Amino acid sequence: MAVRSADQLLRSVAALTLATLFALSLGSSASLAALTPAGQINSSKALVATSSQALQNGADVSWLPTIEQAGSKFYNANRKATDPLLLMKRAGLNIARVRLWVGPSTQHGSLTEVLALAKRIKAAGLQLVLDLHYSDWWADPGKQNKPAAWANLTQPQLVQKVHDYTTSVLTKFASQNTAPAWVQVGNEVGNGILWPNGQIDQWTSSKFTAMTSLLNAGIKAAHQTSPRTKVMIHLETGGDASKTDGWLTYSFANGLIKPDAIGLSYYSQWAGPLSNLSASIAVVATKWHLPVAVAETAYANTTVSVSQQVIDVSKAGLPGFAFTNSGQAAYATAVCALLRSAAGSKALGVWWWEAFSPNSAQLRWQLEPSQIASSSLVSGGGKANAAMAALGAAK
């Protein structure tokens, strides 16, 4: 299939009504009101959102230095080489998200690399979301390993270490005038953080108290060190409204300091239909009165790849959204519309994982970023694709 241009896609997306998008995505007659529990608790801060403000959409760019160092180049619509971050800005995106590891084995995810990338992000006119994993490597629902240097700390020592580390990191960003707009205190922490100390393998007060003391250490450090930086708690529960609500209920009951927002991950192969995402968003925004972002999502634009992909097309398909360039872009538009509908004025934005993938066959085979080659926001030729344009156009 020939790749459609961004302008062609935007014209076709504009022709779709929101009703059509939701009929495709929700796949049921249940109203948002039926999915929404009654609200009781107020947010600690009034944040971005009014219904008239555009969504702050964006994408994770953590792999960009690795891809560039291996030789990938990126190009604007006139086929001129350009900083890929400018592709995001010119497409209308606002957010660049970057993960930070404590003691990685290579420069990827290191403080040195992320500080340098933060300068580029600011120069491109984008806002930085700093994703603190509190680990030497990936932290997610299946693993939240303590950094090796923190392995033998007691619980009180670990709480202090989280505070001191967060303070040190944010001080360095502030000192180079790149304080993050948002900081995630942990990555996908629905099963806890810094295992085994903060692991939620049983839903008990003692388990949640241990976890919230660690999260609170990071939240307090962020408030003290970088007061203009807003704090997000990131859960992987975009497909599970019950777990989203239960986690928030237990966490606040056991001392969690209310964050400025909740971020939800949503991938259809694990989280199911978009109606599940709508229900989780509604829990956050309507019951808990917290601003909410879709902090991670992605959808493939092809079924053909040169290596194993994170998005498994045998499991991730949604009715009405083909694994094509136009299907991926329609998915991006639908998720944005769903977020706005389910969260109203508390809708923050949709952040893709990730923006950039290698753009030569050799590099796609050799680099870890090859795993998102079929779902990134650039074409195989290194240009912004239709989904990037759709995210930038969504309001």
NORURMO-V266528 format. One record per backbone hydrogen bond with DSSP energy under -1.0 kcal/mol. NH is the residue of the N-H (numbers start at 1). CO is the residue of the C=O. If there is no record, write none. Layout:
NH|CO + NH|CO
//
This chain:
9|5 + 10|6 + 11|7 + 12|8 + 13|9 + 14|10 + 15|11 + 16|13 + 21|17 + 22|18 + 23|19 + 24|20 + 25|21 + 26|22 + 40|287 + 41|287 + 53|50 + 56|348 + 57|55 + 58|350 + 59|95 + 60|352 + 61|97 + 64|61 + 67|63 + 68|64 + 69|65 + 70|66 + 71|68 + 72|67 + 75|382 + 76|80 + 79|76 + 82|74 + 86|83 + 88|84 + 89|85 + 90|86 + 91|87 + 92|89 + 93|88 + 94|57 + 95|57 + 96|127 + 97|59 + 98|129 + 100|131 + 101|109 + 102|135 + 110|107 + 114|110 + 115|111 + 116|112 + 117|113 + 118|114 + 119|115 + 120|116 + 121|117 + 122|118 + 123|119 + 124|120 + 125|122 + 126|121 + 127|94 + 129|96 + 130|182 + 131|98 + 132|184 + 133|100 + 140|143 + 143|140 + 150|147 + 151|148 + 153|150 + 158|154 + 159|155 + 160|156 + 161|157 + 162|158 + 163|159 + 164|160 + 165|161 + 166|162 + 167|163 + 168|164 + 169|165 + 170|166 + 171|167 + 172|168 + 173|169 + 174|170 + 175|171 + 177|174 + 178|173 + 181|128 + 182|128 + 183|230 + 184|130 + 185|232 + 186|132 + 186|184 + 189|234 + 192|189 + 193|198 + 195|144 + 198|194 + 199|196 + 200|191 + 204|202 + 208|204 + 209|205 + 210|206 + 211|207 + 212|208 + 213|209 + 215|211 + 216|212 + 217|213 + 218|214 + 219|215 + 220|216 + 221|217 + 222|218 + 223|219 + 224|220 + 225|221 + 226|222 + 229|226 + 230|181 + 232|183 + 233|261 + 235|263 + 238|265 + 240|237 + 244|240 + 245|241 + 246|242 + 247|243 + 248|244 + 249|245 + 250|246 + 251|247 + 252|248 + 253|249 + 254|250 + 255|252 + 256|251 + 260|231 + 261|231 + 262|291 + 263|233 + 264|293 + 265|235 + 266|296 + 270|267 + 271|267 + 272|268 + 276|273 + 278|274 + 279|275 + 280|276 + 281|277 + 282|278 + 283|279 + 284|280 + 285|281 + 286|282 + 288|283 + 290|284 + 292|346 + 293|262 + 294|349 + 295|293 + 296|264 + 301|374 + 310|371 + 315|312 + 316|312 + 321|318 + 324|322 + 328|324 + 329|325 + 330|326 + 331|327 + 332|328 + 333|329 + 334|330 + 335|331 + 336|332 + 337|333 + 338|334 + 339|335 + 340|336 + 341|337 + 342|338 + 343|339 + 344|340 + 346|343 + 347|344 + 348|292 + 351|294 + 352|58 + 353|297 + 355|60 + 364|360 + 365|361 + 366|362 + 367|363 + 370|367 + 371|368 + 372|369 + 373|370 + 375|372 + 377|355 + 379|383 + 382|379 + 385|377 + 389|385 + 390|386 + 391|387 + 392|388 + 393|389 + 394|390
//
